[in-house]
């Protein structure tokens, strides 16, 4: 691919060492905006992205979640299967005897492959578009910025293979990514190989990670991308860069720019096939007032 891929990452910009600004600017889409960078998705851009499909091959980018899936503490997930009743002859409802299973999820939503909504991270008590925590956050659900507001994300997907660039697989924890060539309306995904540690070295997977640096976050959000994701649990580089605040990349993306964060996105098959450009499609569970959403994004070539 000519415009991005490994060649486009040959020159890395220096990461900015300035701390995140302490105020959150109003949204350029108006005082009532709750979807942020999803505003960049237009019918024309969706049509352009659809033209990228040449073979019809699809890729599931979500990982399987179970009770052993490592996650940011104290997050966890368990699935319980119950047989709440019977229908049919045994219940006097017909000639057949039918049983059925249902399932109960006892899960933190921020586990596995996930999207961080705009109500997830604030600067102090101020969130995207100047919304103050006390005005919209409640135990029974967010009154603004809930994930049910996020529209379907259909866009040109761009994969940046950092294992090929750094010649490390997986890329070492603490390695910051700070430059790429992207255009407005894209979804940008980083492949680091980090997700392969799940089930093999969960301790290393959970302790740190390579990821997006402050300079990279400012560059990509400035280009007007819809979402940025990686095959890591937090997207941003950990340990944090020198002079960086705690999850400052999250602050740059969510409250300051309304740019969505995608975590634990499994792009290994795309990277293996050097599929650096594709149609990206994402729908998500729409629990009213939720902060995050478990997702299974799809790439189509």
Secondary structure, DSSP 8 states (H G I E B T S, - for coil): --SSSTGGGSS------S---SS----TT-TT--SGGGGG--HHHHHHHHTT-SS--EEE------TT---STT--EEEEEE---EEEGGGTSSSSEEE--EEEEEE-SSSSSEEE-TTS--BTTB-GGG-BHHHH--TT--SSS-GGG---EEEEEEEEEHHHHHT-SS--TT-EE------TT-EEEEE-SGGGGTTT-HHHHHH-B-EE-HHHHHHHHHTT-SEEEESSSSSB-BS--TT--TTHHHHHHHHHH--EEEES---HHHHHTT--EEEEEE-B---TT-SEEEB--EEE-
